[in-house]
Amino acid sequence: MSHAAPARRPVPTRHALALLAAYAVVWIALAIDPSYREDWALENALVVVAVAALPFVWRRMPLAWPSCIGLFAFGVLHAVGAHYTYAEVPYDAFFQRNFGFSVDALFGFQRNTYDRLVHFSYGLLLAPVCVQLLERVAPPRGPWRYVLPVSFIMSHALLFEIFEWLAASVFGGDLGQAYLGTQGDEWDAQKDMLLAMLGAMVSVAALGLAGWLAPGRPTANP
């Protein structure tokens, strides 16, 4: 018998596979004729590893709906960024063409901010996964239920910025610059890490208010 609240119960495997199939359709569509094929390949290296690891993770830790939807939404956002490169996603042109206003002008943005959105979304959308992982391997108690998921996201953000730096150093040239996507901002890495942390804080606060962080027993995959 499950002791978890409905929102914390594992997603039925058939539904998770349907969500994965939907993501695959989006990914394949955006893999066709990307703006810069080499940058697209570099951006998707970690994606291939993550998707390949999903079956092993799922057998040990089937995820609940907030985690699955977060992974799907983040995957789609990343696929869009990889298709155009993060510095050139034409979101502003899209809004001007379809809604008649400029997002950049409205908020006073001086650069393409799609990468900022994705870094914030990393913390916002993947915090539920971190909560479930911590509950599985090292269940936190008291206020640590709020602190550790945010800290986990922050560690990922740091490691990714290091990975970006190493990859850009190895490949160099236009490919390295396209992958970094700093757009001339010397504090780009620090801002990206801050946004991931803020996204995680918002997500964990929302999960706490919804009662999702309350201690619960692991449930079996239906």
C-alpha positions as CSV (number, residue, x, y, z in Angstrom):
1,M,0.0,0.0,0.0
2,S,1.3,3.5,-0.9
3,H,1.8,6.0,2.0
4,A,2.6,8.9,-0.4
5,A,0.4,11.7,-1.3
6,P,-1.0,11.5,-4.9
7,A,1.5,14.2,-6.1
8,R,4.4,12.1,-4.7
9,R,3.4,8.8,-6.2
10,P,5.5,7.5,-9.0
11,V,4.2,8.2,-12.5
12,P,3.0,5.0,-14.2
13,T,5.7,3.7,-16.5
14,R,3.5,4.0,-19.6
15,H,2.9,7.7,-18.9
16,A,6.6,8.3,-18.4
17,L,7.4,6.6,-21.7
18,A,4.7,8.7,-23.5
19,L,6.4,11.8,-22.0
20,L,9.8,10.6,-23.2
21,A,8.4,9.9,-26.6
22,A,7.0,13.4,-26.8
23,Y,10.4,14.8,-25.9
24,A,12.1,12.6,-28.5
25,V,9.8,14.1,-31.2
26,V,10.7,17.6,-30.1
27,W,14.4,16.7,-29.9
28,I,14.5,15.1,-33.4
29,A,12.6,18.1,-34.9
30,L,15.1,20.5,-33.5
31,A,18.0,18.3,-34.4
32,I,17.2,18.9,-38.1
33,D,19.3,21.7,-39.6
34,P,20.4,23.5,-36.4
35,S,22.1,26.9,-36.8
36,Y,25.6,25.4,-35.9
37,R,25.9,21.7,-36.1
38,E,29.1,21.4,-34.0
39,D,27.7,23.5,-31.2
40,W,24.5,21.5,-31.3
41,A,26.5,18.3,-30.9
42,L,28.5,19.7,-28.0
43,E,25.3,21.0,-26.3
44,N,23.7,17.5,-26.6
45,A,26.6,15.4,-25.3
46,L,25.3,15.5,-21.8
47,V,21.7,15.0,-22.9
48,V,22.6,11.7,-24.6
49,V,24.3,10.5,-21.4
50,A,21.4,11.6,-19.3
51,V,18.7,9.9,-21.5
52,A,20.8,6.7,-21.7
53,A,20.9,6.7,-17.9
54,L,17.2,7.2,-17.4
55,P,16.2,3.5,-17.5
56,F,18.7,2.6,-14.8
57,V,17.5,5.5,-12.7
58,W,13.8,4.7,-13.2
59,R,14.2,1.1,-12.0
60,R,15.8,2.3,-8.7
61,M,13.8,5.5,-8.3
62,P,10.6,6.0,-10.3
63,L,9.8,9.7,-10.4
64,A,6.6,11.6,-9.5
65,W,4.8,14.0,-11.8
66,P,6.5,17.2,-10.7
67,S,9.9,15.6,-11.4
68,C,8.9,14.1,-14.8
69,I,7.2,17.3,-16.0
70,G,10.2,19.4,-14.8
71,L,12.6,17.1,-16.7
72,F,10.4,17.3,-19.9
73,A,10.1,21.1,-19.8
74,F,13.8,21.6,-19.2
75,G,14.7,19.2,-21.9
76,V,12.5,21.1,-24.4
77,L,14.0,24.5,-23.4
78,H,17.5,23.1,-23.8
79,A,16.7,21.6,-27.1
80,V,15.6,25.0,-28.4
81,G,18.8,26.6,-27.1
82,A,20.9,23.9,-28.8
83,H,19.1,24.4,-32.1
84,Y,19.8,28.1,-32.4
85,T,22.7,28.4,-29.9
86,Y,21.7,30.0,-26.6
87,A,22.9,33.5,-27.7
88,E,20.8,33.5,-30.8
89,V,17.4,32.1,-29.8
90,P,14.9,34.5,-31.6
91,Y,12.4,34.8,-28.8
92,D,12.2,38.5,-29.1
93,A,11.4,38.3,-32.9
94,F,8.8,35.6,-32.0
95,F,7.0,37.9,-29.6
96,Q,7.1,40.9,-31.9
97,R,5.8,38.9,-34.8
98,N,3.0,37.1,-32.9
99,F,2.1,39.4,-30.0
100,G,3.2,42.8,-31.3
101,F,5.6,43.7,-28.5
102,S,9.3,43.3,-27.7
103,V,10.2,41.4,-24.5
104,D,13.7,42.9,-24.6
105,A,12.3,46.5,-24.8
106,L,9.7,45.8,-22.2
107,F,12.2,44.6,-19.6
108,G,15.1,46.7,-20.8
109,F,17.3,43.7,-21.7
110,Q,20.5,44.6,-23.4
111,R,21.4,41.1,-24.5
112,N,19.7,37.9,-25.6
113,T,18.5,36.5,-22.2
114,Y,17.4,33.0,-23.3
115,D,20.4,31.5,-21.5
116,R,19.4,33.3,-18.3
117,L,15.9,31.8,-18.5
118,V,17.3,28.3,-18.9
119,H,19.7,28.6,-16.0
120,F,16.8,29.8,-13.8
121,S,14.6,27.0,-15.1
122,Y,17.3,24.5,-14.3
123,G,16.9,25.2,-10.6
124,L,13.1,25.7,-10.9
125,L,12.3,22.6,-12.8
126,L,14.9,20.1,-11.6
127,A,14.6,20.8,-7.9
128,P,11.8,18.1,-7.5
129,V,14.2,15.5,-9.0
130,C,16.8,16.5,-6.4
131,V,14.3,16.2,-3.6
132,Q,13.4,12.7,-4.6
133,L,17.0,11.7,-5.1
134,L,18.0,13.0,-1.7
135,E,15.0,11.2,-0.1
136,R,16.2,8.0,-1.7
137,V,19.9,8.1,-0.8
138,A,20.2,10.3,2.3
139,P,16.8,11.5,3.6
140,P,17.2,14.9,5.1
141,R,15.4,16.1,8.2
142,G,14.0,19.4,9.5
143,P,15.2,22.5,7.6
144,W,17.7,20.4,5.7
145,R,14.8,19.2,3.5
146,Y,14.8,22.8,2.2
147,V,18.6,23.5,2.3
148,L,20.0,20.4,0.7
149,P,18.0,20.4,-2.6
150,V,19.1,24.0,-3.2
151,S,22.7,23.2,-2.3
152,F,22.5,20.2,-4.7
153,I,21.4,22.4,-7.6
154,M,24.1,25.0,-6.7
155,S,26.7,22.2,-6.9
156,H,25.4,21.2,-10.4
157,A,25.5,24.8,-11.6
158,L,29.1,25.1,-10.5
159,L,30.1,21.8,-12.1
160,F,28.4,22.8,-15.4
161,E,30.2,26.2,-15.5
162,I,33.5,24.3,-15.0
163,F,32.5,21.9,-17.8
164,E,31.7,24.8,-20.1
165,W,35.1,26.4,-19.4
166,L,37.0,23.2,-20.0
167,A,35.0,22.5,-23.2
168,A,35.6,26.0,-24.5
169,S,39.3,25.8,-23.7
170,V,39.6,22.5,-25.6
171,F,37.7,23.4,-28.7
172,G,38.4,27.2,-28.7
173,G,37.6,29.5,-31.6
174,D,34.0,30.2,-32.7
175,L,32.8,26.8,-31.4
176,G,34.1,27.5,-27.9
177,Q,32.6,31.0,-27.9
178,A,29.2,29.7,-29.1
179,Y,29.2,27.1,-26.4
180,L,30.1,29.5,-23.7
181,G,27.5,32.1,-24.9
182,T,28.8,34.8,-22.6
183,Q,27.9,37.5,-25.1
184,G,30.8,39.7,-23.7
185,D,29.6,39.5,-20.0
186,E,32.6,38.8,-17.8
187,W,30.3,37.8,-14.9
188,D,28.2,35.5,-17.0
189,A,29.1,32.3,-15.1
190,Q,28.4,33.9,-11.7
191,K,25.0,35.2,-12.9
192,D,24.1,31.8,-14.3
193,M,24.9,30.1,-11.0
194,L,22.9,32.7,-9.1
195,L,19.8,32.2,-11.3
196,A,20.0,28.5,-10.9
197,M,20.1,28.9,-7.1
198,L,17.1,31.4,-7.2
199,G,15.1,29.0,-9.4
200,A,15.8,26.2,-6.9
201,M,14.8,28.4,-4.0
202,V,11.5,29.3,-5.6
203,S,10.8,25.7,-6.5
204,V,11.7,24.3,-3.0
205,A,9.6,27.0,-1.4
206,A,6.6,26.1,-3.6
207,L,7.1,22.4,-2.9
208,G,7.2,23.1,0.8
209,L,4.0,25.1,0.7
210,A,2.3,22.3,-1.2
211,G,3.4,19.8,1.5
212,W,5.6,17.9,-1.0
213,L,8.7,18.0,1.3
214,A,7.0,16.2,4.1
215,P,8.7,13.0,5.0
216,G,7.3,10.0,3.2
217,R,8.1,6.4,2.4
218,P,9.5,5.4,-1.0
219,T,6.8,3.9,-3.2
220,A,7.1,1.1,-5.7
221,N,6.6,1.7,-9.5
222,P,3.0,1.0,-10.5
